[in-house]
Amino acid sequence: MALVTFRNIRKEYAGRFVLDNVSFEVGAGQKIGLIGANGSGKTTLLRILNGLEKPTEGNVEIAGEVRIGYVPQYVTFPEGQTVIESLLCEHKTLTERLREKEHAVAQAGAGDLHQVLHEYQLIRDAYDRGGGDHFEQRALAMLD
């Protein structure tokens, strides 16, 4: 089963194709490596995979529950932000959204309850996939 499929990907910058008709699949259990000269499109390929850029042509298909992580070569932080604040940024956002949905569930009327519970469950699933209540402890241990 293919977890990720690239089909006829082309990416153009300033009239020059960095990626030209790239097609491949990554199946369950496979490991891949990207090797190439500087400027050959490795980072662009990863940025397209993560949805940070759109291909000029072609498409990428990612199987339902696949999670993709990406650590960029160069990382910039907002002025004054610590490393732990940066690590916790997305978790903090998910936590805030989860609290908002919990409040919405408590306030929902009978007619809206099904939809509000569904929205809550989607946020809760994302929160749990990201480490849930243990994320901050894991982040601190990782930095330690």
Buried (B, 14 or more C-beta within 10 A) or exposed (E): EBBBBBBEBBBEEEEEBBBBEBEEEBEEEEEEEEEEEEEEBBBBBBBBBBEEBEBBBBEBEBEEEEEEEEEEEEEEEEEEEEEEEBBBEEBEEBBEBBEEBBEBBEEBEEEEEEEBBEBBEEBBEBBBEEBBEEBBEEBEEEEE
